[in-house]
Amino acid sequence: MNTTVLAEGKNSFPMLQIDNNYATALISLYGAQVLSFKPKSQMREMLFVSDNAYYEKGKAIKGGIPICWPWFGDDPENLGRTAHGFARNTLWHHESTTSTTSGETQVTLCLNDTETTQKLWPHAFKLTLLVTIGKTLSLSLQTTNTGNDAFTITQALHTYFAIGDIKQTHVAGLDKVHYIDKTVKSDTPIEQMGDVIVDQEVDRIYTDAPSEITLCDEKNQQIKIRSSGSKTTVVWNPWAEGAAKMGDLSDDGYQYFICVETANAASDTIQIAPQESFKIEVEYTVIPK
């Protein structure tokens, strides 16, 4: 069995529903955002989506795997543009769905520059997302410079992982890696000691991060995160005060997710020459307890 159905989601947002022998998944064409991944070996949801998430044009969907592009974080030029760029707030084109010889489903979504994007970011590009749904979930995001001038990007796959309890969750594999703490007004690197434990607001950019780390959810499962094309890992949770300020997140929502993001951020900027491409990739492997 390997089926893909184009369906209407909330507020008529177009969604791709994928069902194969390995897993089910849901992808929003708005933002090219994976919203669900459930391996059939345990049928536990890997991704968190807020019950209060907006499904409105021009706004991001809080949850799943938003694509932050062509910049990560606040507008780097202070022009008043939305944080994390425009890719997550734009309708993408569904280019193809295919099956591999082993029965995995591969979905290709594309975004090209338009008059609207040129006003926000004056560059010609093609953005291609390849999502592979099988025993694991893999994403490959390729940026191609289709113009005549080089441009520079930062980016992230801003993954929200569903967890049983933030107080019983930690991230392993970042010991002795330095990070920038975005909750304070300082870019002085701090060395991580041991696993990352969340007991307050956490917003950290880990630089020179390893290509493999592990999210350990003591109640449910472990998730192996393997990446390439990325030197940066971002860990984020808004904690109680931050959640209370967000209209698209319930006050207690922070307890049930953690963001561990494969990124090119901070000093990990990517310059792409005309007619050249750059690819960032990640694979998530769910290991049930």
C-alpha positions in Angstrom: 0.0 0.0 0.0 1.3 3.4 -0.9 -1.3 6.2 -1.3 -1.1 10.0 -1.4 -4.3 12.0 -1.3 -4.7 15.8 -1.8 -7.2 16.9 0.8 -8.6 20.1 2.5 -7.2 20.9 5.9 -8.4 23.6 8.3 -9.6 26.7 6.6 -9.3 24.8 3.3 -5.5 24.7 3.4 -4.4 22.0 0.9 -2.8 19.0 2.5 -1.1 15.8 1.3 -2.1 12.7 3.2 0.5 9.9 2.8 -0.1 6.3 3.8 2.4 3.5 3.1 3.6 0.3 4.7 6.0 2.2 7.0 4.2 5.3 8.2 1.5 7.9 7.7 2.3 11.6 7.2 0.6 14.9 6.6 2.1 17.7 4.6 0.7 21.2 4.2 1.4 22.8 0.8 1.2 26.1 2.6 4.7 26.4 3.9 5.7 23.0 2.6 5.3 22.0 6.2 5.3 18.4 7.4 2.6 18.4 10.2 2.5 14.7 11.1 4.7 11.6 11.0 3.6 8.3 12.6 5.7 5.2 12.1 3.4 2.2 11.9 5.8 0.2 14.2 4.3 2.2 17.1 1.8 4.7 15.7 3.0 7.4 18.0 3.0 10.9 16.6 6.5 12.3 16.3 5.6 15.9 15.6 3.7 18.5 17.8 1.2 20.9 16.3 -0.5 23.4 18.6 -4.3 23.0 19.0 -4.4 26.8 18.7 -2.3 27.0 15.5 -3.2 29.6 12.9 -4.3 28.4 9.5 -4.3 31.8 7.9 -2.6 33.2 4.9 0.4 35.3 5.9 0.8 33.5 9.3 2.9 30.6 10.2 1.5 27.3 11.4 2.8 26.6 14.9 4.1 23.0 14.8 5.4 20.3 12.6 8.5 21.3 10.6 8.3 25.0 9.5 10.9 26.1 6.9 12.8 29.2 8.0 14.2 30.7 4.8 15.9 32.8 3.4 16.8 34.1 6.9 16.6 32.5 10.4 15.4 34.7 13.2 14.7 38.4 13.0 15.0 40.4 9.8 18.8 40.6 9.3 18.4 44.0 7.6 15.9 45.5 10.1 13.5 46.3 7.3 10.4 45.2 9.2 10.1 41.9 7.4 8.6 38.9 9.2 10.9 36.8 11.4 12.2 33.5 9.8 11.6 34.7 6.2 8.7 34.0 3.9 9.0 30.4 2.8 6.8 29.1 5.8 4.1 31.7 4.9 3.8 30.9 1.2 1.9 28.3 -0.8 4.3 25.9 -2.5 3.9 23.9 -5.7 3.4 20.1 -5.5 5.8 18.9 -8.2 5.6 15.1 -7.7 5.0 12.1 -5.5 6.8 8.9 -6.3 7.5 5.5 -4.6 11.0 4.1 -4.1 11.8 0.4 -4.9 11.5 -0.3 -1.1 8.1 1.3 -0.8 8.9 4.7 0.7 7.0 7.7 -0.5 8.9 10.7 -1.8 7.2 14.1 -2.1 8.8 17.0 -4.0 7.6 20.5 -3.3 8.9 23.7 -5.0 8.9 27.4 -4.5 10.2 29.9 -7.1 10.7 33.7 -6.8 7.7 35.9 -7.8 7.0 39.6 -7.8 5.9 39.3 -4.2 9.1 37.5 -3.0 11.2 39.9 -5.0 9.8 42.8 -3.1 10.7 41.1 0.2 14.0 39.7 -1.0 15.3 40.8 -4.4 16.8 37.6 -5.6 16.0 34.8 -8.2 15.8 31.3 -6.7 14.3 27.9 -6.8 13.7 26.2 -3.5 13.1 22.4 -3.6 12.0 20.3 -0.6 12.2 16.5 -0.9 10.3 14.7 1.9 10.9 10.9 2.2 8.4 9.0 4.3 9.5 5.5 5.3 10.8 3.8 8.4 12.4 7.2 9.0 11.4 10.7 8.0 13.9 12.6 5.8 13.9 16.1 4.5 16.3 17.6 1.9 16.0 21.3 1.3 17.9 22.6 -1.8 18.4 26.3 -2.6 19.3 27.1 -6.2 20.4 30.5 -7.2 18.7 31.1 -10.6 19.9 34.7 -10.9 23.1 36.5 -12.0 24.3 37.6 -8.6 25.4 35.7 -5.5 23.2 35.8 -2.4 23.6 34.8 1.2 21.0 32.8 3.3 20.5 31.5 6.8 17.8 28.9 7.3 16.4 26.2 9.6 14.1 23.2 9.6 12.3 24.3 12.8 11.1 20.9 14.0 8.6 20.7 16.8 8.8 17.3 18.5 5.9 16.0 20.5 6.9 14.9 24.0 5.3 13.5 27.0 6.6 16.0 29.5 9.3 18.7 29.0 10.6 18.0 32.5 11.4 14.4 31.5 13.0 15.3 28.2 16.7 16.0 27.4 18.9 16.4 24.3 22.0 14.2 24.2 25.1 14.8 22.0 25.8 18.5 22.6 28.1 18.1 25.6 31.0 20.6 25.4 29.5 22.3 22.3 29.4 26.0 22.6 26.1 27.9 22.2 24.8 31.5 21.9 22.0 32.1 24.5 19.3 34.2 22.7 17.5 34.8 26.0 20.2 37.3 27.1 21.7 40.3 25.3 25.1 38.7 24.7 26.7 36.8 21.9 29.4 35.4 24.2 29.6 31.6 23.6 28.7 29.3 26.5 29.9 25.8 26.8 27.2 23.1 27.2 27.8 20.8 30.2 26.2 17.4 29.8 22.8 16.9 28.2 20.5 19.8 27.4 17.8 19.9 30.1 14.9 22.4 29.8 13.7 23.9 33.1 13.2 27.5 32.0 13.0 29.3 28.7 15.6 28.0 26.3 16.6 29.6 23.0 20.1 28.4 22.1 22.1 28.4 18.9 24.7 25.6 19.1 27.7 26.3 16.8 29.9 23.6 15.3 27.3 21.1 16.4 27.8 17.4 15.6 25.9 15.7 12.7 24.1 13.3 15.1 22.2 14.1 18.3 19.5 12.3 20.2 16.2 13.6 21.7 15.4 11.6 24.8 11.7 11.6 25.8 11.7 9.5 29.0 7.9 8.9 28.8 7.7 7.9 25.1 10.7 7.4 22.8 14.1 8.5 21.6 14.6 10.2 18.2 17.9 10.1 16.4 18.6 13.3 14.5 21.2 13.0 11.7 22.0 16.0 9.6 24.2 17.2 6.8 25.0 20.6 5.3 24.5 22.1 8.8 27.0 23.3 11.4 24.3 24.7 13.7 21.6 23.1 16.0 19.0 25.3 17.6 17.1 24.2 20.8 14.0 26.2 21.8 11.2 26.1 24.3 9.4 29.2 25.4 8.5 27.9 28.9 5.4 29.2 30.7 5.8 32.9 30.4 6.6 32.7 26.7 3.7 30.4 26.0 1.3 32.7 27.8 2.2 35.5 25.3 1.4 33.4 22.2 -2.1 33.4 20.8 -1.4 30.2 18.8 -0.2 28.2 21.8 -2.1 27.1 24.9 -0.7 28.3 28.2 0.4 24.7 29.0 1.5 23.8 25.5 5.2 24.4 26.2 5.1 21.2 28.4 4.5 19.0 25.3 7.0 20.0 22.7 10.6 20.9 22.2 12.2 22.3 19.1 15.5 20.8 17.9 16.3 22.5 14.7 18.8 21.7 11.9 20.1 25.0 10.8 22.5 27.4 9.1 22.4 30.3 11.6 24.5 32.8 13.4 28.0 32.7 11.8 27.0 29.6 9.7 25.8 31.7 6.8 25.6 30.2 3.3 26.7 32.1 0.1 25.4 30.7 -3.1 26.9 31.7 -6.5 24.8 32.2 -9.6 23.5 28.9 -11.0 24.8 27.0 -8.0 22.9 25.1 -5.3 23.2 24.3 -1.6 21.4 21.5 0.3 20.6 21.0 3.9 19.3 17.6 5.0 18.0 15.8 8.1 16.8 12.3 8.9 14.7 11.4 12.0 14.7 7.9 13.3 12.1 7.1 16.1 13.3 4.5 18.6 10.4 3.4 20.8 11.0 2.7 24.5 
